[in-house]
Amino acid sequence: MYEVTIIKSFSAAHLLTGIGGKCEDLHGHNFKVGITVAAEKLDSNGLLIDFRFLKKVLSEILEDIDHKHLNSLTFFAGINPSAENVAKYIYEKMTTKVKKTGAKMVRVKIWESENAAVTYIP
């Protein structure tokens, strides 16, 4: 099994309801996103997947949430835009693009800070 991981970042604001404390107030993060894809075999060029393709697709997805108030986005209607739910959002968006290449999405990891991260693995 081969795995490829890329990392990008975005900035966004959110507030989390029902958890108490400061996070219920509007605040922002400079999020870091790591996505990992896998495949059993390499293509004829000896690649699992082209890094440029992954970077382009992830950039397009992040463009929709970068510098946004996440609570106002349709995907997060009725749910907290927690790092966990942001990871799931990115995973679902990436999966539709990546599966066309023969690779498989494995995980999305989101860092809210250098000391706090979550991972979504379905």
A tleap script that builds the chain and sets N, CA, C and O, in Angstrom:
source leaprc.protein.ff14SB
mol = sequence {
  NMET TYR GLU VAL THR ILE ILE LYS SER PHE
  SER ALA ALA HIE LEU LEU THR GLY ILE GLY
  GLY LYS CYS GLU ASP LEU HIE GLY HIE ASN
  PHE LYS VAL GLY ILE THR VAL ALA ALA GLU
  LYS LEU ASP SER ASN GLY LEU LEU ILE ASP
  PHE ARG PHE LEU LYS LYS VAL LEU SER GLU
  ILE LEU GLU ASP ILE ASP HIE LYS HIE LEU
  ASN SER LEU THR PHE PHE ALA GLY ILE ASN
  PRO SER ALA GLU ASN VAL ALA LYS TYR ILE
  TYR GLU LYS MET THR THR LYS VAL LYS LYS
  THR GLY ALA LYS MET VAL ARG VAL LYS ILE
  TRP GLU SER GLU ASN ALA ALA VAL THR TYR
  ILE CPRO
}
set mol.1.N position { 0.857 -1.176 0.000 }
set mol.1.CA position { 0.000 0.000 0.000 }
set mol.1.C position { 0.900 1.235 0.000 }
set mol.1.O position { 1.866 1.309 0.760 }
set mol.2.N position { 0.579 2.191 -0.848 }
set mol.2.CA position { 1.272 3.470 -0.902 }
set mol.2.C position { 0.341 4.550 -0.380 }
set mol.2.O position { -0.870 4.493 -0.596 }
set mol.3.N position { 0.907 5.538 0.309 }
set mol.3.CA position { 0.136 6.697 0.760 }
set mol.3.C position { 0.855 7.968 0.343 }
set mol.3.O position { 2.084 8.037 0.326 }
set mol.4.N position { 0.060 8.967 0.008 }
set mol.4.CA position { 0.556 10.310 -0.307 }
set mol.4.C position { -0.202 11.290 0.566 }
set mol.4.O position { -1.422 11.196 0.704 }
set mol.5.N position { 0.523 12.232 1.156 }
set mol.5.CA position { -0.085 13.264 1.998 }
set mol.5.C position { 0.352 14.637 1.516 }
set mol.5.O position { 1.525 14.855 1.212 }
set mol.6.N position { -0.597 15.557 1.449 }
set mol.6.CA position { -0.270 16.965 1.203 }
set mol.6.C position { -0.858 17.792 2.337 }
set mol.6.O position { -1.814 17.380 2.995 }
set mol.7.N position { -0.274 18.955 2.553 }
set mol.7.CA position { -0.717 19.857 3.614 }
set mol.7.C position { -0.891 21.253 3.042 }
set mol.7.O position { -0.022 21.760 2.333 }
set mol.8.N position { -2.016 21.864 3.354 }
set mol.8.CA position { -2.298 23.254 2.983 }
set mol.8.C position { -2.934 23.937 4.194 }
set mol.8.O position { -3.170 23.296 5.218 }
set mol.9.N position { -3.203 25.213 4.078 }
set mol.9.CA position { -3.810 25.929 5.199 }
set mol.9.C position { -4.885 26.887 4.712 }
set mol.9.O position { -4.946 27.242 3.534 }
set mol.10.N position { -5.732 27.296 5.655 }
set mol.10.CA position { -6.757 28.305 5.386 }
set mol.10.C position { -7.108 28.972 6.705 }
set mol.10.O position { -6.801 28.455 7.779 }
set mol.11.N position { -7.743 30.105 6.611 }
set mol.11.CA position { -8.196 30.840 7.794 }
set mol.11.C position { -9.707 30.950 7.756 }
set mol.11.O position { -10.297 31.149 6.694 }
set mol.12.N position { -10.332 30.819 8.917 }
set mol.12.CA position { -11.788 30.939 8.978 }
set mol.12.C position { -12.211 31.237 10.410 }
set mol.12.O position { -11.463 31.023 11.364 }
set mol.13.N position { -13.436 31.737 10.525 }
set mol.13.CA position { -14.033 32.023 11.829 }
set mol.13.C position { -15.186 31.062 12.064 }
set mol.13.O position { -15.807 30.566 11.124 }
set mol.14.N position { -15.457 30.811 13.332 }
set mol.14.CA position { -16.620 29.999 13.700 }
set mol.14.C position { -16.937 30.235 15.164 }
set mol.14.O position { -16.168 30.852 15.901 }
set mol.15.N position { -18.081 29.730 15.560 }
set mol.15.CA position { -18.427 29.655 16.971 }
set mol.15.C position { -19.097 28.315 17.187 }
set mol.15.O position { -19.793 27.805 16.309 }
set mol.16.N position { -18.883 27.756 18.353 }
set mol.16.CA position { -19.387 26.425 18.661 }
set mol.16.C position { -20.422 26.538 19.772 }
set mol.16.O position { -20.116 27.002 20.870 }
set mol.17.N position { -21.632 26.117 19.485 }
set mol.17.CA position { -22.711 26.238 20.460 }
set mol.17.C position { -22.815 24.979 21.317 }
set mol.17.O position { -22.486 23.873 20.888 }
set mol.18.N position { -23.287 25.193 22.543 }
set mol.18.CA position { -23.578 24.068 23.418 }
set mol.18.C position { -22.388 23.470 24.137 }
set mol.18.O position { -22.531 22.445 24.805 }
set mol.19.N position { -21.223 24.074 24.022 }
set mol.19.CA position { -20.047 23.475 24.664 }
set mol.19.C position { -19.532 24.298 25.844 }
set mol.19.O position { -18.684 23.834 26.606 }
set mol.20.N position { -20.046 25.516 25.991 }
set mol.20.CA position { -19.610 26.390 27.075 }
set mol.20.C position { -18.257 27.000 26.805 }
set mol.20.O position { -17.503 26.517 25.959 }
set mol.21.N position { -17.953 28.049 27.514 }
set mol.21.CA position { -16.640 28.667 27.421 }
set mol.21.C position { -16.471 29.624 26.251 }
set mol.21.O position { -17.426 29.975 25.559 }
set mol.22.N position { -15.238 30.028 26.057 }
set mol.22.CA position { -14.893 31.037 25.055 }
set mol.22.C position { -15.199 30.616 23.621 }
set mol.22.O position { -15.434 31.465 22.761 }
set mol.23.N position { -15.197 29.317 23.360 }
set mol.23.CA position { -15.423 28.852 21.990 }
set mol.23.C position { -16.847 29.099 21.503 }
set mol.23.O position { -17.135 28.950 20.316 }
set mol.24.N position { -17.745 29.480 22.428 }
set mol.24.CA position { -19.098 29.836 22.012 }
set mol.24.C position { -19.139 31.252 21.446 }
set mol.24.O position { -20.136 31.647 20.841 }
set mol.25.N position { -18.069 32.015 21.637 }
set mol.25.CA position { -17.962 33.346 21.043 }
set mol.25.C position { -17.304 33.213 19.670 }
set mol.25.O position { -16.514 32.299 19.436 }
set mol.26.N position { -17.636 34.128 18.774 }
set mol.26.CA position { -17.022 34.131 17.452 }
set mol.26.C position { -15.509 34.274 17.599 }
set mol.26.O position { -15.024 35.175 18.285 }
set mol.27.N position { -14.776 33.384 16.954 }
set mol.27.CA position { -13.314 33.412 16.981 }
set mol.27.C position { -12.785 32.762 15.699 }
set mol.27.O position { -13.546 32.141 14.957 }
set mol.28.N position { -11.509 32.902 15.445 }
set mol.28.CA position { -10.940 32.365 14.215 }
set mol.28.C position { -9.719 31.506 14.461 }
set mol.28.O position { -9.136 31.494 15.545 }
set mol.29.N position { -9.358 30.790 13.414 }
set mol.29.CA position { -8.178 29.928 13.437 }
set mol.29.C position { -7.447 30.042 12.105 }
set mol.29.O position { -8.048 30.319 11.067 }
set mol.30.N position { -6.172 29.828 12.159 }
set mol.30.CA position { -5.387 29.553 10.965 }
set mol.30.C position { -5.241 28.036 10.933 }
set mol.30.O position { -4.323 27.467 11.524 }
set mol.31.N position { -6.171 27.398 10.228 }
set mol.31.CA position { -6.231 25.940 10.172 }
set mol.31.C position { -5.143 25.394 9.249 }
set mol.31.O position { -4.790 26.027 8.253 }
set mol.32.N position { -4.619 24.227 9.581 }
set mol.32.CA position { -3.743 23.476 8.692 }
set mol.32.C position { -4.489 22.194 8.355 }
set mol.32.O position { -5.098 21.584 9.234 }
set mol.33.N position { -4.450 21.781 7.098 }
set mol.33.CA position { -5.180 20.612 6.616 }
set mol.33.C position { -4.204 19.637 5.981 }
set mol.33.O position { -3.450 20.002 5.079 }
set mol.34.N position { -4.218 18.405 6.448 }
set mol.34.CA position { -3.448 17.337 5.813 }
set mol.34.C position { -4.404 16.309 5.245 }
set mol.34.O position { -5.270 15.805 5.959 }
set mol.35.N position { -4.257 15.993 3.970 }
set mol.35.CA position { -5.076 14.934 3.369 }
set mol.35.C position { -4.163 13.795 2.943 }
set mol.35.O position { -3.058 14.018 2.448 }
set mol.36.N position { -4.632 12.589 3.138 }
set mol.36.CA position { -3.865 11.405 2.755 }
set mol.36.C position { -4.710 10.536 1.851 }
set mol.36.O position { -5.866 10.239 2.152 }
set mol.37.N position { -4.113 10.128 0.729 }
set mol.37.CA position { -4.745 9.199 -0.204 }
set mol.37.C position { -3.855 7.970 -0.315 }
set mol.37.O position { -2.661 8.025 -0.021 }
set mol.38.N position { -4.452 6.855 -0.743 }
set mol.38.CA position { -3.696 5.605 -0.833 }
set mol.38.C position { -4.104 4.813 -2.063 }
set mol.38.O position { -5.185 5.003 -2.621 }
set mol.39.N position { -3.211 3.920 -2.470 }
set mol.39.CA position { -3.492 2.973 -3.553 }
set mol.39.C position { -2.540 1.789 -3.408 }
set mol.39.O position { -1.454 1.912 -2.841 }
set mol.40.N position { -2.962 0.660 -3.921 }
set mol.40.CA position { -2.142 -0.548 -3.893 }
set mol.40.C position { -1.036 -0.496 -4.939 }
set mol.40.O position { 0.051 -1.037 -4.735 }
set mol.41.N position { -1.324 0.161 -6.063 }
set mol.41.CA position { -0.390 0.153 -7.191 }
set mol.41.C position { -0.074 1.576 -7.628 }
set mol.41.O position { -0.836 2.509 -7.374 }
set mol.42.N position { 1.049 1.716 -8.282 }
set mol.42.CA position { 1.448 2.990 -8.870 }
set mol.42.C position { 1.023 3.029 -10.330 }
set mol.42.O position { 0.815 1.988 -10.954 }
set mol.43.N position { 0.897 4.233 -10.869 }
set mol.43.CA position { 0.540 4.357 -12.281 }
set mol.43.C position { 1.768 4.087 -13.160 }
set mol.43.O position { 2.841 3.759 -12.653 }
set mol.44.N position { 1.602 4.226 -14.467 }
set mol.44.CA position { 2.686 3.921 -15.407 }
set mol.44.C position { 3.880 4.858 -15.250 }
set mol.44.O position { 4.969 4.563 -15.743 }
set mol.45.N position { 3.682 5.987 -14.566 }
set mol.45.CA position { 4.773 6.934 -14.311 }
set mol.45.C position { 5.446 6.687 -12.962 }
set mol.45.O position { 6.360 7.418 -12.579 }
set mol.46.N position { 4.997 5.664 -12.249 }
set mol.46.CA position { 5.567 5.364 -10.947 }
set mol.46.C position { 5.022 6.241 -9.832 }
set mol.46.O position { 5.657 6.402 -8.791 }
set mol.47.N position { 3.827 6.814 -10.059 }
set mol.47.CA position { 3.193 7.688 -9.071 }
set mol.47.C position { 1.919 7.066 -8.538 }
set mol.47.O position { 1.206 6.378 -9.268 }
set mol.48.N position { 1.632 7.303 -7.278 }
set mol.48.CA position { 0.325 6.955 -6.733 }
set mol.48.C position { -0.691 7.937 -7.299 }
set mol.48.O position { -1.741 7.548 -7.812 }
set mol.49.N position { -0.353 9.224 -7.194 }
set mol.49.CA position { -1.197 10.309 -7.697 }
set mol.49.C position { -0.297 11.532 -7.816 }
set mol.49.O position { 0.676 11.663 -7.074 }
set mol.50.N position { -0.607 12.401 -8.722 }
set mol.50.CA position { 0.208 13.597 -8.925 }
set mol.50.C position { -0.053 14.604 -7.806 }
set mol.50.O position { -1.198 14.989 -7.571 }
set mol.51.N position { 1.002 15.028 -7.120 }
set mol.51.CA position { 0.868 16.043 -6.067 }
set mol.51.C position { 0.141 17.280 -6.584 }
set mol.51.O position { -0.668 17.873 -5.871 }
set mol.52.N position { 0.429 17.667 -7.819 }
set mol.52.CA position { -0.192 18.882 -8.375 }
set mol.52.C position { -1.708 18.755 -8.443 }
set mol.52.O position { -2.426 19.722 -8.187 }
set mol.53.N position { -2.195 17.569 -8.785 }
set mol.53.CA position { -3.634 17.333 -8.826 }
set mol.53.C position { -4.241 17.495 -7.435 }
set mol.53.O position { -5.240 18.193 -7.264 }
set mol.54.N position { -3.629 16.846 -6.442 }
set mol.54.CA position { -4.152 16.942 -5.075 }
set mol.54.C position { -4.145 18.383 -4.579 }
set mol.54.O position { -5.117 18.838 -3.976 }
set mol.55.N position { -3.058 19.098 -4.828 }
set mol.55.CA position { -2.963 20.488 -4.385 }
set mol.55.C position { -4.036 21.347 -5.044 }
set mol.55.O position { -4.641 22.199 -4.393 }
set mol.56.N position { -4.273 21.123 -6.342 }
set mol.56.CA position { -5.288 21.897 -7.064 }
set mol.56.C position { -6.681 21.629 -6.499 }
set mol.56.O position { -7.435 22.566 -6.234 }
set mol.57.N position { -7.021 20.364 -6.315 }
set mol.57.CA position { -8.348 20.006 -5.815 }
set mol.57.C position { -8.545 20.542 -4.401 }
set mol.57.O position { -9.583 21.134 -4.107 }
set mol.58.N position { -7.568 20.346 -3.526 }
set mol.58.CA position { -7.702 20.841 -2.166 }
set mol.58.C position { -7.797 22.360 -2.142 }
set mol.58.O position { -8.570 22.919 -1.365 }
set mol.59.N position { -7.024 23.027 -2.978 }
set mol.59.CA position { -7.101 24.496 -3.046 }
set mol.59.C position { -8.494 24.957 -3.442 }
set mol.59.O position { -9.006 25.932 -2.890 }
set mol.60.N position { -9.112 24.267 -4.392 }
set mol.60.CA position { -10.475 24.623 -4.821 }
set mol.60.C position { -11.469 24.447 -3.678 }
set mol.60.O position { -12.351 25.285 -3.491 }
set mol.61.N position { -11.337 23.386 -2.928 }
set mol.61.CA position { -12.237 23.138 -1.792 }
set mol.61.C position { -12.022 24.186 -0.704 }
set mol.61.O position { -12.984 24.722 -0.155 }
set mol.62.N position { -10.770 24.475 -0.397 }
set mol.62.CA position { -10.472 25.452 0.649 }
set mol.62.C position { -10.889 26.856 0.252 }
set mol.62.O position { -11.200 27.676 1.116 }
set mol.63.N position { -10.900 27.141 -1.030 }
set mol.63.CA position { -11.340 28.464 -1.502 }
set mol.63.C position { -12.763 28.766 -1.035 }
set mol.63.O position { -13.101 29.919 -0.769 }
set mol.64.N position { -13.592 27.731 -0.937 }
set mol.64.CA position { -14.990 27.908 -0.520 }
set mol.64.C position { -15.147 28.178 0.975 }
set mol.64.O position { -16.198 28.647 1.411 }
set mol.65.N position { -14.105 27.884 1.767 }
set mol.65.CA position { -14.219 28.087 3.219 }
set mol.65.C position { -13.176 29.064 3.764 }
set mol.65.O position { -13.266 29.484 4.918 }
set mol.66.N position { -12.196 29.425 2.950 }
set mol.66.CA position { -11.139 30.331 3.402 }
set mol.66.C position { -11.699 31.724 3.663 }
set mol.66.O position { -12.438 32.276 2.848 }
set mol.67.N position { -11.337 32.278 4.807 }
set mol.67.CA position { -11.769 33.610 5.230 }
set mol.67.C position { -13.293 33.735 5.266 }
set mol.67.O position { -13.854 34.779 4.932 }
set mol.68.N position { -13.943 32.655 5.677 }
set mol.68.CA position { -15.402 32.641 5.799 }
set mol.68.C position { -15.786 32.429 7.258 }
set mol.68.O position { -14.996 31.955 8.074 }
set mol.69.N position { -17.033 32.800 7.554 }
set mol.69.CA position { -17.652 32.465 8.842 }
set mol.69.C position { -18.312 31.112 8.618 }
set mol.69.O position { -19.363 31.031 7.983 }
set mol.70.N position { -17.717 30.071 9.125 }
set mol.70.CA position { -18.144 28.707 8.808 }
set mol.70.C position { -19.592 28.425 9.197 }
set mol.70.O position { -20.269 27.646 8.525 }
set mol.71.N position { -20.074 29.043 10.265 }
set mol.71.CA position { -21.460 28.822 10.692 }
set mol.71.C position { -22.460 29.231 9.628 }
set mol.71.O position { -23.585 28.731 9.621 }
set mol.72.N position { -22.079 30.129 8.730 }
set mol.72.CA position { -23.012 30.639 7.719 }
set mol.72.C position { -23.050 29.776 6.454 }
set mol.72.O position { -23.855 30.037 5.560 }
set mol.73.N position { -22.203 28.764 6.366 }
set mol.73.CA position { -22.155 27.929 5.171 }
set mol.73.C position { -23.197 26.818 5.232 }
set mol.73.O position { -23.459 26.261 6.298 }
set mol.74.N position { -23.786 26.503 4.091 }
set mol.74.CA position { -24.863 25.524 3.991 }
set mol.74.C position { -24.491 24.186 4.605 }
set mol.74.O position { -25.301 23.595 5.319 }
set mol.75.N position { -23.293 23.696 4.348 }
set mol.75.CA position { -22.888 22.384 4.853 }
set mol.75.C position { -22.992 22.299 6.371 }
set mol.75.O position { -23.278 21.234 6.918 }
set mol.76.N position { -22.760 23.423 7.054 }
set mol.76.CA position { -22.753 23.419 8.509 }
set mol.76.C position { -24.087 23.860 9.122 }
set mol.76.O position { -24.166 24.092 10.328 }
set mol.77.N position { -25.121 23.977 8.307 }
set mol.77.CA position { -26.442 24.343 8.828 }
set mol.77.C position { -26.904 23.274 9.813 }
set mol.77.O position { -27.011 22.099 9.462 }
set mol.78.N position { -27.173 23.687 11.038 }
set mol.78.CA position { -27.674 22.761 12.047 }
set mol.78.C position { -26.614 21.951 12.767 }
set mol.78.O position { -26.941 21.169 13.660 }
set mol.79.N position { -25.342 22.120 12.399 }
set mol.79.CA position { -24.266 21.430 13.110 }
set mol.79.C position { -23.160 22.426 13.455 }
set mol.79.O position { -22.996 23.447 12.786 }
set mol.80.N position { -22.421 22.120 14.484 }
set mol.80.CA position { -21.279 22.953 14.834 }
set mol.80.C position { -20.184 22.792 13.778 }
set mol.80.O position { -19.866 21.668 13.390 }
set mol.81.N position { -19.611 23.891 13.314 }
set mol.81.CA position { -18.491 23.786 12.381 }
set mol.81.C position { -17.180 23.538 13.145 }
set mol.81.O position { -16.222 24.304 13.045 }
set mol.82.N position { -17.177 22.456 13.896 }
set mol.82.CA position { -16.001 22.055 14.672 }
set mol.82.C position { -14.906 21.594 13.714 }
set mol.82.O position { -15.162 21.360 12.533 }
set mol.83.N position { -13.710 21.469 14.221 }
set mol.83.CA position { -12.619 20.938 13.403 }
set mol.83.C position { -12.980 19.544 12.893 }
set mol.83.O position { -12.631 19.184 11.769 }
set mol.84.N position { -13.678 18.757 13.719 }
set mol.84.CA position { -14.104 17.423 13.309 }
set mol.84.C position { -15.022 17.489 12.088 }
set mol.84.O position { -14.851 16.731 11.133 }
set mol.85.N position { -16.001 18.406 12.128 }
set mol.85.CA position { -16.935 18.524 11.010 }
set mol.85.C position { -16.297 19.179 9.792 }
set mol.85.O position { -16.697 18.891 8.664 }
set mol.86.N position { -15.330 20.039 9.991 }
set mol.86.CA position { -14.582 20.610 8.861 }
set mol.86.C position { -13.788 19.493 8.177 }
set mol.86.O position { -13.730 19.433 6.949 }
set mol.87.N position { -13.185 18.622 8.962 }
set mol.87.CA position { -12.439 17.499 8.388 }
set mol.87.C position { -13.358 16.600 7.555 }
set mol.87.O position { -12.987 16.173 6.462 }
set mol.88.N position { -14.540 16.318 8.068 }
set mol.88.CA position { -15.503 15.490 7.321 }
set mol.88.C position { -15.928 16.188 6.031 }
set mol.88.O position { -16.023 15.548 4.984 }
set mol.89.N position { -16.183 17.486 6.100 }
set mol.89.CA position { -16.551 18.276 4.911 }
set mol.89.C position { -15.473 18.142 3.831 }
set mol.89.O position { -15.781 17.855 2.674 }
set mol.90.N position { -14.229 18.349 4.209 }
set mol.90.CA position { -13.131 18.281 3.243 }
set mol.90.C position { -12.988 16.861 2.706 }
set mol.90.O position { -12.768 16.670 1.510 }
set mol.91.N position { -13.111 15.878 3.567 }
set mol.91.CA position { -13.023 14.484 3.141 }
set mol.91.C position { -14.069 14.175 2.065 }
set mol.91.O position { -13.749 13.602 1.023 }
set mol.92.N position { -15.310 14.559 2.327 }
set mol.92.CA position { -16.382 14.262 1.371 }
set mol.92.C position { -16.156 14.954 0.037 }
set mol.92.O position { -16.383 14.357 -1.015 }
set mol.93.N position { -15.715 16.196 0.065 }
set mol.93.CA position { -15.447 16.926 -1.177 }
set mol.93.C position { -14.272 16.310 -1.936 }
set mol.93.O position { -14.325 16.168 -3.157 }
set mol.94.N position { -13.215 15.946 -1.214 }
set mol.94.CA position { -12.036 15.353 -1.859 }
set mol.94.C position { -12.353 13.984 -2.450 }
set mol.94.O position { -11.853 13.645 -3.523 }
set mol.95.N position { -13.170 13.201 -1.771 }
set mol.95.CA position { -13.461 11.839 -2.207 }
set mol.95.C position { -14.041 11.807 -3.606 }
set mol.95.O position { -13.676 10.945 -4.405 }
set mol.96.N position { -14.941 12.733 -3.920 }
set mol.96.CA position { -15.565 12.725 -5.248 }
set mol.96.C position { -14.550 12.960 -6.353 }
set mol.96.O position { -14.705 12.438 -7.456 }
set mol.97.N position { -13.524 13.734 -6.074 }
set mol.97.CA position { -12.489 14.026 -7.082 }
set mol.97.C position { -11.428 12.932 -7.137 }
set mol.97.O position { -11.000 12.534 -8.220 }
set mol.98.N position { -11.007 12.450 -5.981 }
set mol.98.CA position { -9.901 11.496 -5.906 }
set mol.98.C position { -10.281 10.131 -6.456 }
set mol.98.O position { -9.451 9.470 -7.080 }
set mol.99.N position { -11.517 9.693 -6.238 }
set mol.99.CA position { -11.885 8.337 -6.661 }
set mol.99.C position { -11.785 8.166 -8.175 }
set mol.99.O position { -11.638 7.041 -8.654 }
set mol.100.N position { -11.860 9.250 -8.931 }
set mol.100.CA position { -11.729 9.184 -10.391 }
set mol.100.C position { -10.314 8.798 -10.818 }
set mol.100.O position { -10.107 8.374 -11.955 }
set mol.101.N position { -9.342 8.939 -9.921 }
set mol.101.CA position { -7.941 8.653 -10.244 }
set mol.101.C position { -7.547 7.222 -9.942 }
set mol.101.O position { -6.472 6.774 -10.340 }
set mol.102.N position { -8.418 6.494 -9.234 }
set mol.102.CA position { -8.084 5.146 -8.814 }
set mol.102.C position { -7.493 5.092 -7.415 }
set mol.102.O position { -7.320 4.012 -6.851 }
set mol.103.N position { -7.182 6.262 -6.851 }
set mol.103.CA position { -6.697 6.332 -5.474 }
set mol.103.C position { -7.903 6.403 -4.541 }
set mol.103.O position { -9.035 6.604 -4.981 }
set mol.104.N position { -7.641 6.237 -3.257 }
set mol.104.CA position { -8.703 6.250 -2.252 }
set mol.104.C position { -8.337 7.235 -1.153 }
set mol.104.O position { -7.204 7.249 -0.671 }
set mol.105.N position { -9.297 8.052 -0.762 }
set mol.105.CA position { -9.075 8.934 0.381 }
set mol.105.C position { -8.921 8.076 1.622 }
set mol.105.O position { -9.672 7.120 1.815 }
set mol.106.N position { -7.955 8.410 2.464 }
set mol.106.CA position { -7.710 7.667 3.695 }
set mol.106.C position { -8.122 8.488 4.908 }
set mol.106.O position { -8.863 8.012 5.768 }
set mol.107.N position { -7.635 9.731 4.972 }
set mol.107.CA position { -7.914 10.558 6.149 }
set mol.107.C position { -7.737 12.024 5.819 }
set mol.107.O position { -7.069 12.404 4.858 }
set mol.108.N position { -8.372 12.838 6.666 }
set mol.108.CA position { -8.147 14.280 6.678 }
set mol.108.C position { -7.815 14.657 8.115 }
set mol.108.O position { -8.537 14.301 9.047 }
set mol.109.N position { -6.722 15.375 8.281 }
set mol.109.CA position { -6.321 15.854 9.597 }
set mol.109.C position { -6.366 17.372 9.587 }
set mol.109.O position { -5.860 18.014 8.666 }
set mol.110.N position { -6.980 17.943 10.627 }
set mol.110.CA position { -7.121 19.390 10.759 }
set mol.110.C position { -6.448 19.835 12.055 }
set mol.110.O position { -6.736 19.310 13.132 }
set mol.111.N position { -5.561 20.797 11.935 }
set mol.111.CA position { -4.954 21.424 13.110 }
set mol.111.C position { -5.608 22.785 13.319 }
set mol.111.O position { -5.610 23.618 12.412 }
set mol.112.N position { -6.163 23.015 14.509 }
set mol.112.CA position { -6.663 24.347 14.862 }
set mol.112.C position { -5.524 25.218 15.377 }
set mol.112.O position { -5.575 26.445 15.298 }
set mol.113.N position { -4.517 24.572 15.896 }
set mol.113.CA position { -3.312 25.249 16.370 }
set mol.113.C position { -2.179 24.245 16.263 }
set mol.113.O position { -2.400 23.098 15.875 }
set mol.114.N position { -0.984 24.660 16.599 }
set mol.114.CA position { 0.131 23.715 16.515 }
set mol.114.C position { 0.027 22.629 17.584 }
set mol.114.O position { 0.728 21.620 17.517 }
set mol.115.N position { -0.849 22.838 18.572 }
set mol.115.CA position { -0.982 21.888 19.678 }
set mol.115.C position { -2.294 21.108 19.690 }
set mol.115.O position { -2.512 20.298 20.591 }
set mol.116.N position { -3.168 21.331 18.719 }
set mol.116.CA position { -4.489 20.694 18.752 }
set mol.116.C position { -4.912 20.296 17.343 }
set mol.116.O position { -4.988 21.136 16.446 }
set mol.117.N position { -5.188 19.006 17.157 }
set mol.117.CA position { -5.582 18.501 15.839 }
set mol.117.C position { -6.623 17.409 15.990 }
set mol.117.O position { -6.711 16.743 17.021 }
set mol.118.N position { -7.410 17.242 14.936 }
set mol.118.CA position { -8.372 16.141 14.848 }
set mol.118.C position { -8.138 15.408 13.521 }
set mol.118.O position { -7.603 15.977 12.570 }
set mol.119.N position { -8.548 14.141 13.477 }
set mol.119.CA position { -8.428 13.355 12.258 }
set mol.119.C position { -9.775 12.705 11.962 }
set mol.119.O position { -10.419 12.147 12.851 }
set mol.120.N position { -10.194 12.788 10.691 }
set mol.120.CA position { -11.404 12.099 10.248 }
set mol.120.C position { -10.996 10.940 9.362 }
set mol.120.O position { -10.346 11.128 8.334 }
set mol.121.N position { -11.385 9.732 9.769 }
set mol.121.CA position { -11.167 8.508 8.995 }
set mol.121.C position { -12.507 7.771 8.986 }
set mol.121.O position { -12.914 7.225 10.011 }
set mol.122.N position { -13.189 7.749 7.857 }
set mol.122.CA position { -14.492 7.064 7.866 }
set mol.122.C position { -14.391 5.560 8.055 }
set mol.122.O position { -15.411 4.871 8.081 }
savepdb mol mol.pdb
quit
